[in-house]
Amino acid sequence: MESNRAALTEKVIQLFVEIVGFIDPDQVTEQTDFIHDFEIIDDDLACFVMQVEWQFELGSSQKDWDSITTIRQIVDLILRQSR
């Protein structure tokens, strides 16, 4: 399970870095708070959320996303919905 989580975390980080485009992957960890650490809001954040939803085939509601601010929380959401 831990190796699966680690691989999933790397995928989410890679997706985040690709979408935002100006962040070095070495700056992003599971604890990264994309809103507070990098001030990612609006279009970049919406695009990232949509890509996470699509790539991991999630059926999340806005309520699910309202309290998510870290990479770890996204990974937790993906793991919860993939059970």
PyMOL CGO cylinders between C-alpha atoms (Angstrom):
from pymol import cmd
from pymol.cgo import CYLINDER

trace = [
    CYLINDER, 0.00, 0.00, 0.00, 2.82, 2.45, 0.84, 0.3, 1, 1, 1, 1, 1, 1,
    CYLINDER, 2.82, 2.45, 0.84, 4.55, 1.92, -2.51, 0.3, 1, 1, 1, 1, 1, 1,
    CYLINDER, 4.55, 1.92, -2.51, 1.20, 2.42, -4.25, 0.3, 1, 1, 1, 1, 1, 1,
    CYLINDER, 1.20, 2.42, -4.25, 0.69, 5.66, -2.29, 0.3, 1, 1, 1, 1, 1, 1,
    CYLINDER, 0.69, 5.66, -2.29, 4.20, 6.83, -3.12, 0.3, 1, 1, 1, 1, 1, 1,
    CYLINDER, 4.20, 6.83, -3.12, 3.69, 6.15, -6.83, 0.3, 1, 1, 1, 1, 1, 1,
    CYLINDER, 3.69, 6.15, -6.83, 0.32, 7.91, -6.77, 0.3, 1, 1, 1, 1, 1, 1,
    CYLINDER, 0.32, 7.91, -6.77, 1.84, 10.88, -4.95, 0.3, 1, 1, 1, 1, 1, 1,
    CYLINDER, 1.84, 10.88, -4.95, 4.53, 11.16, -7.63, 0.3, 1, 1, 1, 1, 1, 1,
    CYLINDER, 4.53, 11.16, -7.63, 1.88, 11.10, -10.37, 0.3, 1, 1, 1, 1, 1, 1,
    CYLINDER, 1.88, 11.10, -10.37, -0.12, 13.86, -8.67, 0.3, 1, 1, 1, 1, 1, 1,
    CYLINDER, -0.12, 13.86, -8.67, 3.02, 15.96, -8.15, 0.3, 1, 1, 1, 1, 1, 1,
    CYLINDER, 3.02, 15.96, -8.15, 4.04, 15.49, -11.78, 0.3, 1, 1, 1, 1, 1, 1,
    CYLINDER, 4.04, 15.49, -11.78, 0.57, 16.53, -12.94, 0.3, 1, 1, 1, 1, 1, 1,
    CYLINDER, 0.57, 16.53, -12.94, 0.64, 19.58, -10.67, 0.3, 1, 1, 1, 1, 1, 1,
    CYLINDER, 0.64, 19.58, -10.67, 4.05, 20.67, -11.95, 0.3, 1, 1, 1, 1, 1, 1,
    CYLINDER, 4.05, 20.67, -11.95, 3.04, 20.15, -15.61, 0.3, 1, 1, 1, 1, 1, 1,
    CYLINDER, 3.04, 20.15, -15.61, -0.19, 22.13, -15.29, 0.3, 1, 1, 1, 1, 1, 1,
    CYLINDER, -0.19, 22.13, -15.29, 1.16, 25.02, -13.26, 0.3, 1, 1, 1, 1, 1, 1,
    CYLINDER, 1.16, 25.02, -13.26, 4.28, 25.18, -15.38, 0.3, 1, 1, 1, 1, 1, 1,
    CYLINDER, 4.28, 25.18, -15.38, 6.54, 27.41, -13.30, 0.3, 1, 1, 1, 1, 1, 1,
    CYLINDER, 6.54, 27.41, -13.30, 7.32, 25.20, -10.30, 0.3, 1, 1, 1, 1, 1, 1,
    CYLINDER, 7.32, 25.20, -10.30, 10.37, 22.99, -9.95, 0.3, 1, 1, 1, 1, 1, 1,
    CYLINDER, 10.37, 22.99, -9.95, 9.33, 19.41, -9.06, 0.3, 1, 1, 1, 1, 1, 1,
    CYLINDER, 9.33, 19.41, -9.06, 11.90, 19.42, -6.25, 0.3, 1, 1, 1, 1, 1, 1,
    CYLINDER, 11.90, 19.42, -6.25, 9.85, 22.13, -4.52, 0.3, 1, 1, 1, 1, 1, 1,
    CYLINDER, 9.85, 22.13, -4.52, 6.75, 19.93, -4.29, 0.3, 1, 1, 1, 1, 1, 1,
    CYLINDER, 6.75, 19.93, -4.29, 6.13, 17.28, -1.63, 0.3, 1, 1, 1, 1, 1, 1,
    CYLINDER, 6.13, 17.28, -1.63, 3.12, 15.50, -0.23, 0.3, 1, 1, 1, 1, 1, 1,
    CYLINDER, 3.12, 15.50, -0.23, 2.79, 18.31, 2.34, 0.3, 1, 1, 1, 1, 1, 1,
    CYLINDER, 2.79, 18.31, 2.34, 2.78, 21.03, -0.31, 0.3, 1, 1, 1, 1, 1, 1,
    CYLINDER, 2.78, 21.03, -0.31, -0.14, 23.39, 0.16, 0.3, 1, 1, 1, 1, 1, 1,
    CYLINDER, -0.14, 23.39, 0.16, -0.66, 24.60, -3.39, 0.3, 1, 1, 1, 1, 1, 1,
    CYLINDER, -0.66, 24.60, -3.39, -2.70, 27.62, -2.35, 0.3, 1, 1, 1, 1, 1, 1,
    CYLINDER, -2.70, 27.62, -2.35, -0.48, 28.91, 0.47, 0.3, 1, 1, 1, 1, 1, 1,
    CYLINDER, -0.48, 28.91, 0.47, 2.95, 27.70, -0.69, 0.3, 1, 1, 1, 1, 1, 1,
    CYLINDER, 2.95, 27.70, -0.69, 2.62, 28.77, -4.33, 0.3, 1, 1, 1, 1, 1, 1,
    CYLINDER, 2.62, 28.77, -4.33, -0.49, 31.00, -4.33, 0.3, 1, 1, 1, 1, 1, 1,
    CYLINDER, -0.49, 31.00, -4.33, -2.10, 28.80, -7.00, 0.3, 1, 1, 1, 1, 1, 1,
    CYLINDER, -2.10, 28.80, -7.00, -5.68, 29.95, -7.49, 0.3, 1, 1, 1, 1, 1, 1,
    CYLINDER, -5.68, 29.95, -7.49, -8.27, 30.49, -10.19, 0.3, 1, 1, 1, 1, 1, 1,
    CYLINDER, -8.27, 30.49, -10.19, -7.52, 29.04, -13.64, 0.3, 1, 1, 1, 1, 1, 1,
    CYLINDER, -7.52, 29.04, -13.64, -4.42, 27.01, -12.74, 0.3, 1, 1, 1, 1, 1, 1,
    CYLINDER, -4.42, 27.01, -12.74, -6.16, 25.45, -9.77, 0.3, 1, 1, 1, 1, 1, 1,
    CYLINDER, -6.16, 25.45, -9.77, -9.34, 24.73, -11.74, 0.3, 1, 1, 1, 1, 1, 1,
    CYLINDER, -9.34, 24.73, -11.74, -7.30, 23.12, -14.52, 0.3, 1, 1, 1, 1, 1, 1,
    CYLINDER, -7.30, 23.12, -14.52, -5.37, 21.01, -12.02, 0.3, 1, 1, 1, 1, 1, 1,
    CYLINDER, -5.37, 21.01, -12.02, -8.56, 19.82, -10.31, 0.3, 1, 1, 1, 1, 1, 1,
    CYLINDER, -8.56, 19.82, -10.31, -10.18, 18.96, -13.65, 0.3, 1, 1, 1, 1, 1, 1,
    CYLINDER, -10.18, 18.96, -13.65, -7.12, 16.99, -14.74, 0.3, 1, 1, 1, 1, 1, 1,
    CYLINDER, -7.12, 16.99, -14.74, -7.00, 15.08, -11.44, 0.3, 1, 1, 1, 1, 1, 1,
    CYLINDER, -7.00, 15.08, -11.44, -10.71, 14.27, -11.82, 0.3, 1, 1, 1, 1, 1, 1,
    CYLINDER, -10.71, 14.27, -11.82, -10.22, 13.08, -15.40, 0.3, 1, 1, 1, 1, 1, 1,
    CYLINDER, -10.22, 13.08, -15.40, -6.93, 11.19, -15.04, 0.3, 1, 1, 1, 1, 1, 1,
    CYLINDER, -6.93, 11.19, -15.04, -7.98, 9.32, -11.90, 0.3, 1, 1, 1, 1, 1, 1,
    CYLINDER, -7.98, 9.32, -11.90, -11.62, 8.92, -12.95, 0.3, 1, 1, 1, 1, 1, 1,
    CYLINDER, -11.62, 8.92, -12.95, -13.00, 10.58, -9.85, 0.3, 1, 1, 1, 1, 1, 1,
    CYLINDER, -13.00, 10.58, -9.85, -16.61, 11.49, -9.28, 0.3, 1, 1, 1, 1, 1, 1,
    CYLINDER, -16.61, 11.49, -9.28, -15.97, 14.10, -6.64, 0.3, 1, 1, 1, 1, 1, 1,
    CYLINDER, -15.97, 14.10, -6.64, -18.27, 16.94, -5.73, 0.3, 1, 1, 1, 1, 1, 1,
    CYLINDER, -18.27, 16.94, -5.73, -17.34, 20.54, -5.09, 0.3, 1, 1, 1, 1, 1, 1,
    CYLINDER, -17.34, 20.54, -5.09, -17.84, 19.79, -1.40, 0.3, 1, 1, 1, 1, 1, 1,
    CYLINDER, -17.84, 19.79, -1.40, -15.09, 17.14, -1.61, 0.3, 1, 1, 1, 1, 1, 1,
    CYLINDER, -15.09, 17.14, -1.61, -12.70, 19.73, -3.04, 0.3, 1, 1, 1, 1, 1, 1,
    CYLINDER, -12.70, 19.73, -3.04, -13.62, 22.64, -0.77, 0.3, 1, 1, 1, 1, 1, 1,
    CYLINDER, -13.62, 22.64, -0.77, -11.28, 21.60, 2.03, 0.3, 1, 1, 1, 1, 1, 1,
    CYLINDER, -11.28, 21.60, 2.03, -8.45, 20.20, -0.11, 0.3, 1, 1, 1, 1, 1, 1,
    CYLINDER, -8.45, 20.20, -0.11, -5.31, 22.31, -0.18, 0.3, 1, 1, 1, 1, 1, 1,
    CYLINDER, -5.31, 22.31, -0.18, -2.44, 19.80, -0.17, 0.3, 1, 1, 1, 1, 1, 1,
    CYLINDER, -2.44, 19.80, -0.17, -1.07, 17.10, -2.43, 0.3, 1, 1, 1, 1, 1, 1,
    CYLINDER, -1.07, 17.10, -2.43, -1.57, 14.61, 0.42, 0.3, 1, 1, 1, 1, 1, 1,
    CYLINDER, -1.57, 14.61, 0.42, -5.29, 15.42, 0.63, 0.3, 1, 1, 1, 1, 1, 1,
    CYLINDER, -5.29, 15.42, 0.63, -5.66, 14.85, -3.11, 0.3, 1, 1, 1, 1, 1, 1,
    CYLINDER, -5.66, 14.85, -3.11, -3.91, 11.49, -2.82, 0.3, 1, 1, 1, 1, 1, 1,
    CYLINDER, -3.91, 11.49, -2.82, -6.20, 10.59, 0.10, 0.3, 1, 1, 1, 1, 1, 1,
    CYLINDER, -6.20, 10.59, 0.10, -9.26, 11.49, -2.02, 0.3, 1, 1, 1, 1, 1, 1,
    CYLINDER, -9.26, 11.49, -2.02, -8.05, 9.37, -4.93, 0.3, 1, 1, 1, 1, 1, 1,
    CYLINDER, -8.05, 9.37, -4.93, -7.35, 6.39, -2.65, 0.3, 1, 1, 1, 1, 1, 1,
    CYLINDER, -7.35, 6.39, -2.65, -10.77, 6.72, -0.95, 0.3, 1, 1, 1, 1, 1, 1,
    CYLINDER, -10.77, 6.72, -0.95, -12.61, 6.77, -4.24, 0.3, 1, 1, 1, 1, 1, 1,
    CYLINDER, -12.61, 6.77, -4.24, -10.64, 3.93, -5.78, 0.3, 1, 1, 1, 1, 1, 1,
    CYLINDER, -10.64, 3.93, -5.78, -11.62, 1.38, -3.14, 0.3, 1, 1, 1, 1, 1, 1,
]
cmd.load_cgo(trace, "trace")
